[in-house]
Amino acid sequence: MHDSITAELAGVPAVAVLTDRFTSIGDLLAEARGFPGYRYAVIAHPVSLDDADALRVKADEALRQCLELLTS
């Protein structure tokens, strides 16, 4: 969240990707940085135990959400 908001403040479009377990923390960080309601991509938690195929599915979903957020 910090990096994506910093990029946005510098005029660079960005999207954070969070797992569903950390969305409440993401919301708090966005609010603390002055961006309440900041939208980000969400994938299923966890990722550390996923094999390559599961990670590919999550990456595809993150990409879909990122493209939607960047173009809307």
C-alpha positions in Angstrom: 0.0 0.0 0.0 2.7 2.4 0.9 4.5 2.0 -2.4 1.4 2.2 -4.5 0.2 5.4 -2.8 3.7 6.9 -3.0 3.7 6.2 -6.7 0.2 7.7 -7.1 1.3 10.8 -5.2 4.3 11.1 -7.7 1.8 10.9 -10.6 2.5 7.3 -11.5 -0.6 5.1 -11.7 -0.2 2.1 -9.4 -2.2 -0.7 -7.9 -1.4 -2.5 -4.7 -2.1 -6.3 -4.5 -3.1 -7.7 -1.2 -4.3 -11.0 0.0 -7.7 -11.2 1.5 -6.3 -11.6 5.0 -4.7 -8.2 4.9 -7.4 -6.0 3.5 -8.3 -4.4 6.8 -4.6 -3.4 7.3 -4.6 -2.1 3.7 -7.6 0.0 4.5 -6.0 1.4 7.6 -2.8 2.2 5.8 -4.6 4.0 3.0 -6.6 6.0 5.5 -3.4 6.9 7.4 -1.8 8.1 4.2 -4.8 10.3 3.4 -6.5 8.0 0.8 -9.5 6.5 2.5 -11.3 4.2 0.1 -8.2 3.6 -1.9 -9.0 0.6 -4.2 -6.6 -2.3 -4.6 -6.5 -5.8 -6.0 -7.3 -8.7 -3.7 -6.2 -12.3 -4.1 -6.8 -15.3 -1.9 -4.5 -15.9 1.1 -2.0 -17.5 1.4 0.5 -17.4 -1.4 3.5 -18.9 0.3 2.3 -22.4 0.1 1.0 -22.3 -3.5 2.6 -24.3 -6.3 3.3 -22.7 -9.6 -0.1 -23.4 -11.1 -2.0 -21.9 -8.1 0.3 -18.9 -8.2 -0.4 -18.5 -11.9 -4.2 -18.5 -11.2 -3.8 -15.8 -8.5 -1.5 -13.8 -10.7 -4.0 -13.9 -13.5 -6.7 -12.7 -11.1 -4.5 -9.9 -9.8 -3.7 -8.8 -13.3 -7.4 -8.7 -14.2 -8.2 -6.6 -11.2 -5.2 -4.3 -11.8 -6.2 -3.6 -15.4 -9.7 -2.9 -14.3 -8.5 -0.5 -11.6 -6.0 1.3 -13.8 -8.5 1.8 -16.7 -11.7 2.7 -14.7 
